[in-house]
Amino acid sequence: MREWPDLWLMRHGQTEWNAAGRMQGHLDSPLTALGREQARRQAAIMAPILDARADDIALISSPLGRAVETANIVFGNRPFQLQPDFREISVGAFEGRTHPDLEAEFPDLFSRSWLGWYDLAPDGEGLSRLRERVNAGLSALTGPAAIVCHGITLRMIRLIVLGWANDRLEEMEVRQGAVHLLRAGQEKMIV
């Protein structure tokens, strides 16, 4: 298994569409007050790490607005780079629609598994293509990195780094406001 640098992974804070149960994918909505508070919690966790290793850790964000808004809070006045490979998975025709509406319209699709529908969304990206994209972003890293991204993307980063197959996606908890540390083939959630 490949050796990866230390990674501090953060999902963006809660958005208006998260709160409404609306699928975002490559679309966007702003953070809620709770989402900004979650980002401030991540900033508090990351501050001593970044203060101690400011020149050692690359600061990276997905270019989608909700991630950039979170990164601005987490990283403060530190500059960060945008990495399109860490965008959220596209859910194609499902973007902008609510989860309950989709479940009512596509009951078979949503009854299979909790997250399996991401692979079957009409005109969506699918997990294999997401894995290729995320792997390209990870392969471009030259050392430790703090990355602000998205729920499914964060899970995919962990699958790749831990050497797991896509079918383990549903085993992975992702918590807004937490930092997921991947170091030496192990993971730890810091809350």
Contacts in CASP RR format, 6 or more apart in sequence:
PFRMAT RR
TARGET T0000
AUTHOR 0000-0000-0000
METHOD contacts of the structure
MODEL  1
MREWPDLWLMRHGQTEWNAAGRMQGHLDSPLTALGREQARRQAAIMAPIL
DARADDIALISSPLGRAVETANIVFGNRPFQLQPDFREISVGAFEGRTHP
DLEAEFPDLFSRSWLGWYDLAPDGEGLSRLRERVNAGLSALTGPAAIVCH
GITLRMIRLIVLGWANDRLEEMEVRQGAVHLLRAGQEKMIV
1 163 0 8 1.000
1 185 0 8 1.000
4 138 0 8 1.000
4 141 0 8 1.000
4 161 0 8 1.000
4 182 0 8 1.000
4 185 0 8 1.000
5 141 0 8 1.000
5 143 0 8 1.000
5 144 0 8 1.000
5 145 0 8 1.000
6 57 0 8 1.000
6 143 0 8 1.000
6 144 0 8 1.000
6 145 0 8 1.000
6 181 0 8 1.000
6 182 0 8 1.000
6 183 0 8 1.000
7 144 0 8 1.000
7 145 0 8 1.000
7 146 0 8 1.000
7 147 0 8 1.000
7 157 0 8 1.000
7 161 0 8 1.000
7 181 0 8 1.000
7 182 0 8 1.000
7 183 0 8 1.000
8 46 0 8 1.000
8 49 0 8 1.000
8 57 0 8 1.000
8 144 0 8 1.000
8 145 0 8 1.000
8 146 0 8 1.000
8 147 0 8 1.000
8 179 0 8 1.000
8 180 0 8 1.000
8 181 0 8 1.000
9 147 0 8 1.000
9 149 0 8 1.000
9 154 0 8 1.000
9 157 0 8 1.000
9 158 0 8 1.000
9 179 0 8 1.000
9 180 0 8 1.000
9 181 0 8 1.000
9 182 0 8 1.000
10 42 0 8 1.000
10 46 0 8 1.000
10 70 0 8 1.000
10 74 0 8 1.000
10 146 0 8 1.000
10 147 0 8 1.000
10 148 0 8 1.000
10 149 0 8 1.000
10 154 0 8 1.000
10 177 0 8 1.000
10 178 0 8 1.000
10 179 0 8 1.000
10 180 0 8 1.000
11 148 0 8 1.000
11 149 0 8 1.000
11 150 0 8 1.000
11 151 0 8 1.000
11 154 0 8 1.000
11 174 0 8 1.000
11 175 0 8 1.000
11 176 0 8 1.000
11 177 0 8 1.000
11 178 0 8 1.000
12 31 0 8 1.000
12 35 0 8 1.000
12 39 0 8 1.000
12 62 0 8 1.000
12 64 0 8 1.000
12 66 0 8 1.000
12 67 0 8 1.000
12 69 0 8 1.000
12 70 0 8 1.000
12 148 0 8 1.000
12 149 0 8 1.000
12 150 0 8 1.000
12 176 0 8 1.000
13 31 0 8 1.000
13 32 0 8 1.000
13 34 0 8 1.000
13 35 0 8 1.000
13 36 0 8 1.000
13 38 0 8 1.000
13 39 0 8 1.000
13 66 0 8 1.000
13 70 0 8 1.000
13 176 0 8 1.000
13 177 0 8 1.000
14 31 0 8 1.000
14 32 0 8 1.000
14 34 0 8 1.000
14 35 0 8 1.000
14 38 0 8 1.000
14 176 0 8 1.000
15 24 0 8 1.000
15 28 0 8 1.000
15 29 0 8 1.000
15 30 0 8 1.000
15 31 0 8 1.000
15 32 0 8 1.000
15 35 0 8 1.000
15 66 0 8 1.000
16 29 0 8 1.000
16 30 0 8 1.000
16 31 0 8 1.000
16 32 0 8 1.000
17 23 0 8 1.000
17 24 0 8 1.000
17 27 0 8 1.000
17 29 0 8 1.000
17 96 0 8 1.000
18 24 0 8 1.000
18 29 0 8 1.000
18 32 0 8 1.000
18 176 0 8 1.000
19 32 0 8 1.000
19 34 0 8 1.000
20 98 0 8 1.000
21 98 0 8 1.000
21 99 0 8 1.000
21 100 0 8 1.000
22 29 0 8 1.000
22 96 0 8 1.000
22 97 0 8 1.000
22 98 0 8 1.000
22 99 0 8 1.000
23 91 0 8 1.000
23 94 0 8 1.000
23 95 0 8 1.000
23 96 0 8 1.000
23 97 0 8 1.000
23 98 0 8 1.000
23 99 0 8 1.000
23 102 0 8 1.000
24 66 0 8 1.000
24 88 0 8 1.000
24 95 0 8 1.000
24 96 0 8 1.000
25 88 0 8 1.000
25 89 0 8 1.000
25 90 0 8 1.000
25 91 0 8 1.000
25 92 0 8 1.000
25 95 0 8 1.000
25 150 0 8 1.000
26 64 0 8 1.000
26 87 0 8 1.000
26 88 0 8 1.000
26 90 0 8 1.000
26 92 0 8 1.000
26 95 0 8 1.000
27 95 0 8 1.000
27 96 0 8 1.000
28 64 0 8 1.000
28 65 0 8 1.000
28 66 0 8 1.000
29 66 0 8 1.000
30 65 0 8 1.000
30 66 0 8 1.000
30 69 0 8 1.000
31 39 0 8 1.000
31 66 0 8 1.000
31 69 0 8 1.000
31 70 0 8 1.000
35 70 0 8 1.000
35 176 0 8 1.000
35 177 0 8 1.000
36 69 0 8 1.000
36 73 0 8 1.000
38 70 0 8 1.000
38 176 0 8 1.000
38 177 0 8 1.000
39 69 0 8 1.000
39 70 0 8 1.000
39 73 0 8 1.000
39 74 0 8 1.000
39 177 0 8 1.000
40 73 0 8 1.000
41 177 0 8 1.000
41 178 0 8 1.000
41 191 0 8 1.000
42 70 0 8 1.000
42 73 0 8 1.000
42 74 0 8 1.000
42 177 0 8 1.000
42 178 0 8 1.000
42 179 0 8 1.000
43 73 0 8 1.000
43 74 0 8 1.000
43 75 0 8 1.000
43 76 0 8 1.000
45 178 0 8 1.000
45 179 0 8 1.000
45 190 0 8 1.000
46 74 0 8 1.000
46 75 0 8 1.000
46 146 0 8 1.000
46 179 0 8 1.000
49 57 0 8 1.000
49 146 0 8 1.000
50 57 0 8 1.000
50 59 0 8 1.000
50 75 0 8 1.000
50 78 0 8 1.000
50 146 0 8 1.000
53 144 0 8 1.000
54 78 0 8 1.000
56 143 0 8 1.000
56 144 0 8 1.000
57 144 0 8 1.000
57 145 0 8 1.000
57 146 0 8 1.000
58 81 0 8 1.000
58 141 0 8 1.000
58 142 0 8 1.000
58 143 0 8 1.000
58 144 0 8 1.000
58 145 0 8 1.000
58 146 0 8 1.000
59 71 0 8 1.000
59 75 0 8 1.000
59 78 0 8 1.000
59 79 0 8 1.000
59 80 0 8 1.000
59 81 0 8 1.000
59 145 0 8 1.000
59 146 0 8 1.000
60 80 0 8 1.000
60 81 0 8 1.000
60 82 0 8 1.000
60 83 0 8 1.000
60 86 0 8 1.000
60 145 0 8 1.000
60 146 0 8 1.000
60 147 0 8 1.000
60 148 0 8 1.000
61 67 0 8 1.000
61 68 0 8 1.000
61 70 0 8 1.000
61 71 0 8 1.000
61 80 0 8 1.000
61 81 0 8 1.000
61 82 0 8 1.000
61 83 0 8 1.000
61 86 0 8 1.000
61 147 0 8 1.000
61 148 0 8 1.000
61 149 0 8 1.000
62 68 0 8 1.000
62 82 0 8 1.000
62 83 0 8 1.000
62 84 0 8 1.000
62 86 0 8 1.000
62 87 0 8 1.000
62 88 0 8 1.000
62 148 0 8 1.000
62 149 0 8 1.000
62 150 0 8 1.000
62 153 0 8 1.000
63 82 0 8 1.000
63 83 0 8 1.000
63 84 0 8 1.000
63 87 0 8 1.000
64 87 0 8 1.000
64 88 0 8 1.000
64 150 0 8 1.000
66 150 0 8 1.000
67 86 0 8 1.000
67 148 0 8 1.000
67 149 0 8 1.000
67 150 0 8 1.000
68 82 0 8 1.000
68 148 0 8 1.000
70 148 0 8 1.000
71 80 0 8 1.000
71 148 0 8 1.000
74 146 0 8 1.000
74 148 0 8 1.000
75 146 0 8 1.000
75 148 0 8 1.000
80 148 0 8 1.000
83 137 0 8 1.000
83 140 0 8 1.000
83 147 0 8 1.000
85 133 0 8 1.000
85 134 0 8 1.000
85 136 0 8 1.000
85 137 0 8 1.000
85 138 0 8 1.000
85 140 0 8 1.000
86 134 0 8 1.000
86 137 0 8 1.000
86 147 0 8 1.000
86 149 0 8 1.000
86 150 0 8 1.000
86 153 0 8 1.000
86 157 0 8 1.000
87 133 0 8 1.000
87 149 0 8 1.000
87 150 0 8 1.000
87 153 0 8 1.000
88 149 0 8 1.000
88 150 0 8 1.000
88 151 0 8 1.000
88 152 0 8 1.000
88 153 0 8 1.000
89 118 0 8 1.000
89 124 0 8 1.000
89 125 0 8 1.000
89 126 0 8 1.000
89 127 0 8 1.000
89 130 0 8 1.000
89 150 0 8 1.000
89 152 0 8 1.000
89 153 0 8 1.000
89 156 0 8 1.000
90 123 0 8 1.000
90 124 0 8 1.000
90 125 0 8 1.000
90 126 0 8 1.000
91 118 0 8 1.000
91 121 0 8 1.000
91 124 0 8 1.000
91 125 0 8 1.000
92 121 0 8 1.000
92 122 0 8 1.000
92 123 0 8 1.000
92 124 0 8 1.000
92 125 0 8 1.000
93 121 0 8 1.000
93 122 0 8 1.000
93 123 0 8 1.000
93 124 0 8 1.000
94 102 0 8 1.000
94 121 0 8 1.000
94 122 0 8 1.000
94 124 0 8 1.000
102 109 0 8 1.000
102 110 0 8 1.000
102 117 0 8 1.000
103 110 0 8 1.000
106 117 0 8 1.000
109 117 0 8 1.000
109 120 0 8 1.000
110 117 0 8 1.000
113 170 0 8 1.000
114 170 0 8 1.000
115 152 0 8 1.000
115 169 0 8 1.000
115 170 0 8 1.000
116 127 0 8 1.000
116 169 0 8 1.000
116 170 0 8 1.000
118 126 0 8 1.000
118 127 0 8 1.000
118 152 0 8 1.000
119 126 0 8 1.000
119 127 0 8 1.000
119 128 0 8 1.000
119 166 0 8 1.000
125 133 0 8 1.000
127 156 0 8 1.000
127 166 0 8 1.000
127 169 0 8 1.000
128 166 0 8 1.000
130 152 0 8 1.000
130 153 0 8 1.000
130 156 0 8 1.000
131 156 0 8 1.000
131 159 0 8 1.000
131 160 0 8 1.000
131 166 0 8 1.000
134 153 0 8 1.000
134 156 0 8 1.000
134 157 0 8 1.000
134 160 0 8 1.000
135 160 0 8 1.000
138 157 0 8 1.000
138 160 0 8 1.000
138 161 0 8 1.000
147 157 0 8 1.000
149 157 0 8 1.000
151 174 0 8 1.000
152 169 0 8 1.000
154 174 0 8 1.000
154 180 0 8 1.000
155 169 0 8 1.000
155 172 0 8 1.000
155 174 0 8 1.000
156 166 0 8 1.000
156 169 0 8 1.000
157 182 0 8 1.000
158 164 0 8 1.000
158 172 0 8 1.000
158 180 0 8 1.000
158 182 0 8 1.000
158 187 0 8 1.000
159 165 0 8 1.000
159 166 0 8 1.000
159 168 0 8 1.000
159 169 0 8 1.000
159 172 0 8 1.000
161 182 0 8 1.000
161 185 0 8 1.000
162 182 0 8 1.000
162 185 0 8 1.000
162 187 0 8 1.000
173 189 0 8 1.000
174 180 0 8 1.000
175 189 0 8 1.000
175 191 0 8 1.000
177 191 0 8 1.000
178 189 0 8 1.000
178 190 0 8 1.000
178 191 0 8 1.000
179 189 0 8 1.000
179 190 0 8 1.000
179 191 0 8 1.000
180 187 0 8 1.000
180 188 0 8 1.000
180 189 0 8 1.000
180 190 0 8 1.000
181 187 0 8 1.000
181 188 0 8 1.000
181 189 0 8 1.000
181 190 0 8 1.000
END
